[in-house]
Amino acid sequence: MKAIIGHIILNVKEFNDSELFYDKILTEMGFEIDHVSEGDFGIMKSYKQGEHNLYIRFDRTEKSEKFVRNVGLDHLAFELNSETEVDKIYELINKLNVKITREPKKYPEYSESYYAFYFRDPNGIPLEVYLQ
């Protein structure tokens, strides 16, 4: 038996800002917009790359709370193929008016070639873009 992570769903507090943000960064990193579904519950949008999906979901029936980094998700990381690609996404993120928590730099404590930056999406969800 061999399982893969099939999909991840991020609940968002405001759909339009989140959609603009994720449309820009995920399509730049090679994801395709897979589908959007809307109903009484709210809106859900899927971004697909290979066999993996990342969804953003806005629930009209629930009041959103501020993201708390506690038990549960610590952060979601996207691995790229070069420092140049990491820097390209950093420049894009830098224009999107979100909080950058760590500028791009090498992290030799992780591996010789580890190069990354960290930021928050419009909902405060922590994200990372890195080269292993």
C-alpha positions in Angstrom: 0.0 0.0 0.0 1.2 3.5 -0.8 -0.8 6.6 -0.1 -0.2 10.1 -1.5 -1.7 13.4 -0.2 -4.5 13.8 -2.6 -5.7 17.2 -1.7 -5.5 20.0 0.9 -8.3 22.4 1.7 -7.6 25.8 3.1 -10.6 27.6 4.7 -10.5 31.3 3.9 -12.3 34.2 5.6 -12.8 36.3 2.4 -13.0 34.5 -1.0 -12.2 37.3 -3.5 -8.9 38.4 -1.9 -7.9 34.8 -1.4 -8.8 33.8 -5.0 -6.8 36.7 -6.5 -3.8 35.8 -4.3 -3.9 32.0 -5.0 -4.7 32.5 -8.7 -1.5 34.6 -9.1 1.0 32.5 -7.1 -0.3 29.0 -7.8 -0.6 29.4 -11.6 2.9 30.9 -11.6 4.1 27.7 -9.9 2.5 25.5 -12.4 -0.9 24.8 -10.9 -4.0 24.9 -13.1 -7.4 26.1 -12.0 -9.3 22.9 -11.9 -12.9 23.9 -11.0 -15.0 26.2 -9.0 -18.2 25.1 -7.2 -20.7 27.4 -5.5 -23.8 26.7 -3.5 -25.6 27.6 -0.4 -22.6 26.5 1.6 -20.3 29.0 -0.1 -17.6 28.7 -2.7 -14.8 26.2 -3.3 -12.0 26.5 -5.9 -9.5 23.9 -6.9 -6.0 24.3 -8.1 -4.4 21.1 -9.6 -0.9 20.0 -10.4 -0.5 16.4 -11.4 -2.5 14.2 -9.0 -2.6 16.8 -6.3 -5.2 19.5 -5.5 -5.1 22.5 -3.3 -8.6 24.0 -2.6 -9.6 27.3 -1.1 -13.0 27.2 0.6 -15.2 30.0 1.8 -18.1 28.9 4.0 -21.0 31.4 4.1 -22.6 29.7 7.1 -19.6 30.1 9.4 -17.9 33.1 11.0 -14.2 33.0 10.4 -11.8 33.2 13.3 -8.2 34.5 13.1 -5.7 31.8 12.1 -3.9 30.5 15.1 -0.6 28.6 14.8 -1.2 26.0 17.4 -2.2 22.4 17.2 -2.9 21.6 13.6 -1.3 23.2 10.5 2.0 24.8 11.1 2.6 25.9 7.5 2.3 24.7 3.9 5.5 24.6 1.8 6.0 24.6 -2.0 9.2 23.2 -3.4 10.7 24.7 -6.5 13.7 23.7 -8.7 16.1 26.7 -8.3 17.0 29.7 -6.3 16.0 31.8 -9.4 12.4 30.3 -9.2 12.2 31.0 -5.5 13.3 34.6 -6.1 10.8 35.0 -8.9 7.9 33.9 -6.6 9.3 36.1 -3.8 9.1 39.2 -6.2 5.5 38.2 -7.0 4.6 37.8 -3.4 6.2 41.1 -2.5 3.8 42.9 -4.8 0.7 41.2 -3.3 0.6 43.2 0.0 0.9 40.2 2.3 3.2 39.8 5.3 6.6 38.3 4.6 7.9 36.8 7.8 11.4 35.7 6.5 13.2 37.1 3.5 14.8 34.6 1.0 18.0 33.2 2.3 20.0 29.9 2.7 19.2 27.6 5.6 22.3 25.3 5.9 20.8 23.9 9.1 18.2 22.1 6.9 20.5 21.1 4.0 23.4 22.5 2.0 21.2 23.9 -0.8 18.1 24.8 1.3 17.0 28.3 0.2 13.6 29.7 1.3 11.3 32.5 2.3 8.2 32.5 4.5 5.1 34.6 4.3 1.4 34.7 5.2 -1.6 34.5 2.8 -4.4 37.1 3.1 -6.0 34.9 5.8 -2.8 34.7 7.9 -2.1 31.1 6.9 1.7 30.6 7.0 3.3 29.5 3.7 6.9 28.7 2.5 8.5 28.6 -0.9 11.8 26.7 -1.0 14.6 24.9 -2.8 15.7 21.7 -1.1 
